[in-house]
Amino acid sequence: MKYVVVLGLFLGVVAPVFAGNDSAKNKVFGAEAEDIIFHGTVTDISSNDSPYGIKYYYLVLYHGYQWMCEQATHRTACYLRR
């Protein structure tokens, strides 16, 4: 029983620590995100106007995966959709 409690505490502490480490490449930024938009198949596009400029949203199929990309004035990012 003691080992079950220790294992539960270990998993409760270690799992959140590794959650921030995105080793599976679920998020990409910059030039890599631009490549996904340019070389993938854009299936949907929308935009949002704000005081800071226009932000564009793209739904992209890239190598069999669906990505949600956002492109603003100084930042491009894509997030893997599951």
Sequence and secondary structure as in RCSB ss.txt:
>XXXX:A:sequence
MKYVVVLGLFLGVVAPVFAGNDSAKNKVFGAEAEDIIFHGTVTDISSNDSPYGIKYYYLVLYHGYQWMCEQATHR
TACYLRR
>XXXX:A:secstr
 HHHHHHHHHHHHHHHHHHT  TT  EEETHHHHHHHHHSEEEEEEEEEETTEEEEEEEEEETTEEEEEEE SS 
EEEEE  
